[in-house]
Amino acid sequence: MVIKDVLKRLLPESYRGFLRKHFHFLHVAHFTYNVITYNRRLNKKIQCVRAKDEINIMFYIFNIAMWKSDKLVELLQQDKRYKVYIVPFLSETDTEQYNKNNNESILNYFRGKGIEVREGFDFEHNRRYPVDSYDADIIFYPQPYIIDIEQLPHRALMAYIPYCYIMEDMSVFHNTLFQNICWRMYYPTQMHKEMEEKYAFNKAKNVVVVGYSMADYFFEESKVSDSMWKSSDRAFKRVIWAPHHSILDDDPLDYSNFLEIADDMLALANAYKDKLQFVFKPHPRLKAKLYQHPKWGEARTDAYYDSWAKNPNCSMIEGNYVDLFKSSDCMIHDCSSFTGEYLYVNKPVMFVTKKETIEQFNVFAQECLKMHYRGGCIDDIKRFLDDVIQGIDPMLKQRTAFLNSVLRTNSSNSVAMTIYKDICETFVS
């Protein structure tokens, strides 16, 4: 029972208004108490992990598209001091079929790589298994949005590698309970650490700047698969369209114009069928949002997705996107994290939005946005694509400078190696 419930029982009805008026203060007090309590136990937890001969490291994963830590897992698996396993983190609010499909894709992906995967969801009772049931010493969790104290482990240390760039300048993204009780948070740039120092209760004492985990894949020199494109003929320029999921009226990020341009984008792909190939790369949560939308629903949504998959010059990709980015010629999107990520491949990119100014974007995101061409309607997108076809890219020089001066934050080691060394220095040195 939380503080507000106790006070409700103790206070007479006449004081309920007072309680509601001052609930923010009570929430802050409760938050502060939990942060202090967890951090008092931190050193003891670290000492307990250090004393072990084998350290159990667990990675929660939401879906394959959000997974960015293959290289870190490979390093940990090669070290006999660590036992590594994966646990799917599914939501009770998603449909049963969505969760089953997502769970199956996670199990198949990691078992195919020979990595242990443990069941994370009780489908019979529609709930996750308790986090303390996994006997983990360190738990990597890819999002900062845990709110319920009961979801946090009592024994294990929590670690955080952001699955994406945090691009919003709102305290909700920088001062969660989870972020304040983490043993370690591995952040991509100094700018991101400074944002934590600005907002976080603990002043970012647990933040280490290591670079962006996806950088290891983008900078890696390896053969690039182009299997996601219908044709291998490079005479056809390759275009990614990557719409975000923030389409509902109550979404906090309200700059998406997917609903306005969705049908026009399909028509555009058909109009350019002799010059361009398209890959539709929707956010993994977009389909579920469209299912809920009164003007879309399941039938229209499924037909729309099928059109992208079946059209002769189009494909649809929902999983890993490193090779997709590398093998493309340009991208059109409204995804906040892709605003930073696509800059690693240094190709023309357009941000489409119904707003001229995105007030939610933080300093880093605004700098990334300056490396984009901007558009708000289908005519803007046509002009961008015509330039791509002709090889016109006046922003190339400034994108290159930004890539080298801001995004390459870790030149001596890979990001995965930097994190691996930090774990070793903390627990097994």
N, C-alpha and C positions, 0 to 999 in steps of 0.2 A: 504493500500500500504506500503510495507516494504522499508527500507532505500535504498537498492540496486536499486529498481525500480525508486525511486525519483531521484537518482543520474544519472541513465541511461538517464532520460529525460532532466536533466539539463546539462550534459556533452556532448560536441560535439563528433563526431565519432572518432577523433584523440586521445581522452582520454579513449576510451573504453578498450584498452589494459591495461592501467594503472588501470582501475577499476577492471578488471579481476585479475590482479596481486595482488591487495591489497584487494580482496574480503574477505579473511580470517580475516583480521583486522576488516573490517566492520561487519562481522558476529559476532566476539567476542564482538564488541561494542554494537551491537543490543542485544545479549544474556545478557550482563552485565546490560544493561538498563532495560530489562524486569525482571531480577532477583531482582534488587534493587527496582523497582516499586512495584512488588508484595509483597516483604517483608516489605516495608513501610506501606502497608495496613494490614499486618498480625495482629498486636495487636488490631486494630479496629475491624477486623472480629471476633477475639476471644471474645472481649467484647460484641459484638452483639449476639453471640451464647450464652454466659453466661446469658444474660438478658432474654432469652426465657424460658417459662415454659415447653415446649416440643421441643426437639431437633430432627430434621429430619436427619437420617443417611442413606446414600445410598451406596450400594455396586455395582460397576460395575463388571460384570463377562464375561469372554471370552468363556469359556466352562466348563462343569462339571468337567473334568479331572484336570483343573487348580484351582478348588475351594477348599480352605483350611480353611474357616472361619465359619463353622457351629457352633462351640462351642462359638465363640465370639457373633454371632448373637443370640444364645440362651440366653446368659447373658443379652444382650441389650434388647431383647424382654421381659424379665422378669421384667425390670425396666420401670415403667410408665413414666419416664422422657424422654424416647427415643421412636421415631417412626422409624422403620427400614423397608426398602424395597430394592428390587433387580432390577437391570436393565441390560439386556443382552447388551454386547458391541460387535457388529458385524462389519465386515470390508467390505467396498465398493469394495475391490479388490477380495473378494472371490465370488464363483459362487452363484447364487440365491438359488439353491437347497441346497448347503452346508449351507448357512445362515439360510434357513427355517428349515432344520433338526436340526441344532444347537440351534436355537431359541426355537423350540418345546421341545427339551430335557431339556433346562433350565427352561422353564415355567412349565413343568410337574414335575420336581424335586422339585422346591420350593413350588409350589402350593400343592404338596403332603405332604409337611411339614407344611402347614398352614402359609407360609411366603408370604407377599405381593410381587408380581412381576409386574413391569410396562413395557410396551412396549418400546423398545429402538431403533427400526429400522423402517424406512418408506420404505417398500418394493416396493411401487409404484414408488418412485423416487430414490431408491437405495442409501439411505443416513441415517445416524444416526440422531435422534432428538437432537436439541441443548442441551448441558449439563445444561445450565441455565434454561431450561424449567421444571426441576424436583423439584424446590423449596427445594433443599437440603442445609443443614447447614454444613455437613461433608460428603465428598465423598471418599470412599476407592477405590483405583484403583490398580490392581495387577501387572502392568508392568511399567517400567520407560521410555518407548519409545515414549511418546507423544512429537512431535517435533513442530507442528503448534500451535502458541500462541492462535489462534482462538478456538482450541479445549479445552482450559482450562477455568474453570468457573471464573466469575468475582466476585461472591458474596461468594460462598462456600469455606470452608477450604478443602484442599486436604490432604489425608493420604495414606500411602503406607505400605502394608504388602506384601513383595515379595512372589509371588506364587511358587517360586522355589528358590533354592540356586543360587546366582549369582557366577559363577565359572570362569568367564573370567577376565583376567587382562588387560582390555582395558578401556580407559576413557569413551567411549561411553556407558558403563554400569554403570558408577559412577558419571557422571557429566552432566546429561541431565537437560534441563530447568525444567522439572517436579520435579526432585529430589531436585533442589535448591529452589523451591518455595513451597514445601510441608510444611504444619504445622508440621507433624510428620511422621517419617519413623521408623517402628518397625523392627529392624534387628536381625538376629539369633545369631551372635557371636561377640566377641570383635574384631576378625580379620576382619570381614566385616565392622565394624565401622572404623577401622584403614585404610581400603582401601578408604572409603569415605573421610576421613581426608586427604589422599594423593591426591585425584583427584578433589574433589568437590570445587566449587567456594566458597561455604558457610562453608567449613571446617567441615562439618557434625554436625553443631549446632542443627539440627533438628532430629538427630538419637538417638534412645533409644534402648539399647540391651535388648531384652525380651526372646530370644530363638526362635527356629524355630516352626512355627505354627503347622506343621505336627507332631511334637513331642508329642503333647497332644493325638493324636490318636494312635501313636505307643506305648506309655507308658501306655495307658489305659488298664486296666484289664477288658475285656469283652469277651463275646462269639464271636468267630471268624467264620464267614461264609466261607464255602469252595464251595459254589454253582457255582463258575466260573470254577471248575475242572470237567471234564467229569466223573471221578470216585472218590468215597470217600475212596477207598482202598489205605492205606498209604504204602503198599508194593511197590507201584509205586512212585518213587521220583518225585517231582513237580518242573518243570523248567519254569522260565519266560524268554522270549526273548523280549527285549524292545528296538527296533531300533529308532533312532532319525530321524528328518525330513531333516537334512542338506545334501541333496544328489545332489543338483544342482550346476553347475559350479560357479555360482556367490554367493553361500552361504558363509558368512564370517567364519563359523565353517566348516572346510573342512576335518575333520578326520574320517567321517563315511565311512564304507566299506559295507553298506547295499547292494548296487547294485552288489557287487562282491560275496556276500555270501547268498543272498536271496533264490535262488533256492536250494542251498546246505543245507540250514537250514530246508527246507521242507523235503528234502530227509533224513536228519539226524533224524528228528522227526519220520519218518516212520521206519528207521533202528532201533530205540530204542523203538518201540511201545510195546515191552514186558517188558520194564524196567522203562520207563519214561512217564510222562505226560507233555505236553507243553501248556503254554498260550502265545499266540502272543499278545504283548501289545505295539502296535505302538504309536508313538507320534501322537496326534490328527491332526497335520498338514501334516503328511507323505502322506496320501492318495491324498490330493490335489496336492502335489509336484509330485507324481508319475503320476497323470493325465496329468501333463504338460510335463513329460519327453518323449523325442522322441522315446525311446526304450520301453516304457511302455504304457502309455495312459490308457483310462478308462477301456477298455475291459480286458486287461491283469491284471490291478490292481484289478479290481473287482473279477476276477477269482482267483487271488492269495489270496486275503483276504478270499474268500469263502472256499478255501482249508483249511486254518487254522481253520475256524469255523466248517467244516464238518468232518475232519479227526477224526477217533475214539478216538485217544489219544491226541487230540488238541482242544483248544478253542481260541476264540479271545475276548479280553476285551479292551474297549476304554474309560471307565469311571473311577470312583473312584477306587483306588488301595490299600487302607490300608489293607483290609482283604486279598487281593491278595498277598501282600508282607508277611503278617503274616502267611498265610497258605502255603507258598511256601517252598521249600528246598534250592533253589539257584536262581541266576539270571545272565543272559548274556545281556549286554547292551552297548550302546555308548552314552547315554544321560548324559549331564553334571550334571543336578540337581540330577538324580538318583545316581550319584557318591557319594553324601552325604546322600541322603534319605534312600537308602537301608541298609546303615550301622546301622540304628536304629533297625533293626530286627536281626542283628548280625549273618548273614548266609553267606555261600560262595558266592562270586560274582566275575564275570569276566568282565573286560572292553575290548571290541574288537575294534580295530582301525587299519587303514592302516598306522599309523604313530607311530614311537617309542617314540617320544617326542611331547607333545601337548603344544606348546608355548603359546597358548592363556590362559591356565589355570593359575589362581591366586594361591597365597600361600595356601589358605584353600583347594582349589581343588587338588593341588599337594599332600597335606597331606592325603586327602581322597583317592586319587588314589593309595597311598602306601598301603592301606588296601585291594586292589584288586589283584586278579590274572589277568595276562595280556595275550592277544592273538590277532592275526592278521589274522588267517586263520581257515578253518574248522577243520584241524588236531589239532590245539591248543584247539579248543572248545571240540573236542572229548576227549582229555586227561583230560580236566577239568570235563566233565560229568562222565567219568569213575571214577575219584576220588570221586565225589559226591556220586555215586552209592555205593562205598566202604566205605564211611564215612571218607575219608581222607581230613583233613582241617588244615594244619599246621599254617595258619594265624589267627586262632581263638583267641589265647591269645592276640595278638597285636590289633585285632579289638575290643576286649572287653575293653582294656585299653583306646583306642581312644574314644570309646563310652562314657565311664565314665568321662574322663578328658576333652574332647573337646565338645562333642555334648550335654551333660547334662548341659547346661548353666543356667538353671532355675529350681532350686530344691524346692524352698519354695512355689511357686504358679504355676498353669498351665500357659501356654503362653497366652491363652485367658483371664484368670483372670487378669494377669499382664497388658494387654492392656486395659481391661475394667476399671481397677482401675485408670490407667493413664488418660483415658477419663473423668472419674468422678472427679478426683482431679483437672483437668484443667477447667471443665465447670460447675460443680454442687456442688463444695465443699463449 
